[in-house]
Amino acid sequence: MGLSYHFKLAAPAEKTADELKAFLEKLESTAKSLGFSPTMVLNAKFDTPERRDFARRLTTGERMQDDLLKGVVLLKEGQVWSHDQERGECRVIPEQGVMLVVTDEKGRETVFGFLRYPGMLKDVNDRGVVGTGLADRWIFRDFVDSPDPRFRELVKQFAEAGYVVSVRDEFSSGA
């Protein structure tokens, strides 16, 4: 079992993708000054199967559990993956993401940013089935398996902007 640096980021739903992109572009300058290269800021809509597959590689999706998802519920395609009808849970696919991708000297990419999720899951007839509870904010959670202080500096910049929900650093003595 290895150690990790976990972080969860969030921004209010009222923030526009352009506002978040501008913040990440400023943060990209910091990332470059810290020695990350290449870096990239993306504003992507996950509105096609290929783009949703890309979103899946970026995140596991937000876990959702609800009794309404149990039994025979035919959800509209492209909203979730890993729908377990017996347990009533699934992973909700984000609709949009604004992300900063940084690459270290060993070629490992790490993603920071914000994802917007749908507020309602719909059935195959386009009727609302259940609210996700995810429409009130942009969110992102991930981890890196590295003690590299540069990652902590980037998350510190998110914190100074008011975007950090939680951090758990298993490399520190308080883990």
C-alpha positions in Angstrom: 0.0 0.0 0.0 1.4 3.4 -1.0 0.9 6.8 0.3 -1.2 9.5 -1.5 -2.0 13.1 -1.5 -5.8 13.5 -1.8 -7.6 16.7 -2.7 -11.2 17.7 -3.4 -11.9 21.0 -5.2 -15.2 22.8 -5.7 -16.6 26.1 -7.1 -20.1 27.5 -7.0 -22.4 26.6 -9.9 -22.7 30.3 -10.6 -19.0 30.4 -11.7 -18.8 30.3 -15.5 -16.5 27.9 -17.3 -14.7 31.0 -18.7 -14.1 32.3 -15.1 -12.7 29.0 -14.0 -10.6 28.7 -17.2 -9.1 32.2 -16.5 -8.2 31.1 -12.9 -6.6 27.9 -14.3 -4.7 29.8 -16.9 -3.1 31.9 -14.1 -2.4 28.7 -12.2 -0.8 27.3 -15.3 1.8 30.0 -15.1 2.6 28.9 -11.6 2.8 25.3 -12.7 5.3 26.2 -15.4 7.4 28.2 -13.0 7.5 25.1 -10.7 8.9 23.1 -13.6 5.9 21.2 -14.9 6.1 20.9 -18.7 4.1 20.5 -20.8 1.0 22.0 -19.3 -2.5 22.6 -20.8 -5.8 24.1 -19.8 -8.9 22.5 -21.2 -12.6 23.5 -21.3 -14.4 20.4 -22.6 -18.0 19.4 -22.9 -18.6 15.7 -22.6 -21.4 15.5 -25.1 -20.4 12.6 -27.3 -19.5 9.0 -26.5 -15.8 9.7 -27.3 -15.8 12.7 -25.0 -17.6 10.8 -22.2 -14.9 8.1 -22.5 -12.3 10.9 -22.1 -14.1 12.1 -19.0 -14.1 8.5 -17.6 -10.3 8.4 -18.0 -10.1 11.7 -16.0 -12.4 10.7 -13.2 -14.4 7.8 -11.8 -17.4 10.0 -11.8 -19.4 11.0 -8.8 -20.8 8.1 -6.9 -24.6 8.3 -6.4 -26.8 5.9 -4.4 -30.6 6.1 -4.3 -33.4 3.7 -3.8 -35.1 5.0 -7.0 -32.1 3.5 -8.9 -33.0 0.0 -7.7 -35.0 -2.5 -9.7 -35.9 -1.9 -13.3 -34.9 1.7 -14.2 -33.8 2.3 -17.8 -31.7 5.4 -17.6 -31.1 7.6 -20.7 -27.8 6.7 -22.3 -24.7 8.8 -21.6 -25.5 9.9 -18.0 -24.0 7.2 -15.9 -21.7 4.2 -15.9 -21.5 1.2 -13.6 -25.2 1.3 -12.8 -25.9 -1.4 -10.2 -29.7 -1.8 -10.1 -29.6 -4.2 -7.2 -27.7 -1.8 -4.9 -29.3 1.3 -6.4 -26.0 3.0 -7.2 -24.1 4.4 -10.2 -21.3 6.7 -11.2 -22.6 9.9 -12.8 -20.7 11.2 -15.9 -19.8 14.9 -15.9 -21.3 17.1 -18.5 -18.4 19.6 -18.7 -14.9 20.1 -17.3 -12.4 22.9 -17.0 -9.1 21.4 -16.2 -5.4 22.1 -15.8 -3.1 19.2 -16.9 0.5 19.3 -15.6 3.3 16.9 -16.6 6.3 16.1 -14.4 9.8 15.2 -15.5 8.9 11.5 -15.7 6.1 12.2 -18.1 3.3 11.6 -15.5 0.2 13.7 -16.0 -1.9 15.1 -13.2 -5.2 16.8 -13.6 -6.6 19.6 -11.4 -9.9 21.4 -12.1 -13.6 21.4 -12.0 -16.3 19.2 -13.4 -20.0 20.0 -13.8 -22.5 17.2 -13.3 -26.2 17.0 -14.3 -28.7 17.9 -11.6 -31.2 15.2 -12.6 -30.9 11.7 -14.1 -33.5 11.0 -16.7 -35.1 7.8 -18.0 -35.1 6.6 -21.6 -38.3 8.7 -22.1 -36.4 11.9 -21.0 -38.4 12.1 -17.7 -36.6 13.0 -14.5 -36.0 10.0 -12.3 -33.9 11.2 -9.4 -31.9 14.3 -8.5 -28.2 13.9 -8.2 -27.5 16.6 -5.7 -24.6 17.7 -7.9 -26.0 20.7 -9.7 -25.1 23.3 -7.0 -21.3 23.3 -7.7 -18.4 22.4 -9.9 -16.4 19.6 -8.2 -13.3 17.6 -8.7 -11.5 15.0 -6.5 -8.3 13.1 -7.2 -5.0 12.1 -5.7 -1.4 11.8 -6.5 1.0 9.2 -5.2 3.9 11.6 -4.7 5.5 13.6 -1.9 6.5 16.3 -4.5 5.8 19.7 -2.8 4.9 21.2 -6.2 1.5 19.5 -6.1 0.8 20.9 -2.6 1.7 24.4 -3.9 -0.8 24.1 -6.7 -3.5 23.0 -4.3 -2.5 25.8 -2.0 -3.3 28.2 -4.9 -6.8 26.6 -5.1 -7.2 27.1 -1.4 -6.3 30.7 -1.5 -9.0 31.2 -4.2 -11.5 29.4 -1.9 -11.8 26.3 -4.1 -10.5 23.6 -1.7 -13.1 21.4 0.1 -10.6 18.9 1.7 -7.1 17.7 1.6 -5.5 14.6 3.0 -1.8 14.2 2.8 -0.7 10.7 3.8 2.9 11.8 3.4 2.7 14.1 6.4 3.0 12.9 9.9 -0.7 13.7 10.6 -2.0 11.2 8.0 
